[in-house]
Amino acid sequence: MVIGPCGGAWAGSATQEAMDEEVATNRALSKVPEGKKVTGTSCTSIEIGMGGETSYRCTATWE
């Protein structure tokens, strides 16, 4: 008996944070493995600190 991948496509995702949404998105996209097709990106804003600053957590997904 052999246990292992069955030749199907492996999907994945990478999440990165930054103080700028575009920077966070680009950082996440930079983690997509070469040759994989990006299937989407999404971002969530996060209020940090008492000053009301905003950080962004962005995710890139691929197949």
Residue, then its C-alpha position, 0 to 999 in steps of 0.5 A: m500500500v502506498i500513501g501519498p499525494c494523489g496528483g491533485a492540486w494543492a491549495g494554500s494561503a499566506t497571511q501577512e500584516a503591515m500598517d498599509e493595506e497595499v504593503a500587507t497584500n504585496r507581502a502575502l502575494s510574495k509568499v505564493p509559490e512560483g507557478k501557482k495561480v492566485t485565486g484571491t486576496s482579502c484584508t481585515s483592518i485591525e485597530i491597534g493601540m490607544g491612538g486608534e492606528t490601523s494595521y492590516r492583515c491580508t491573505a493571498t490564496w492559491e491553487 
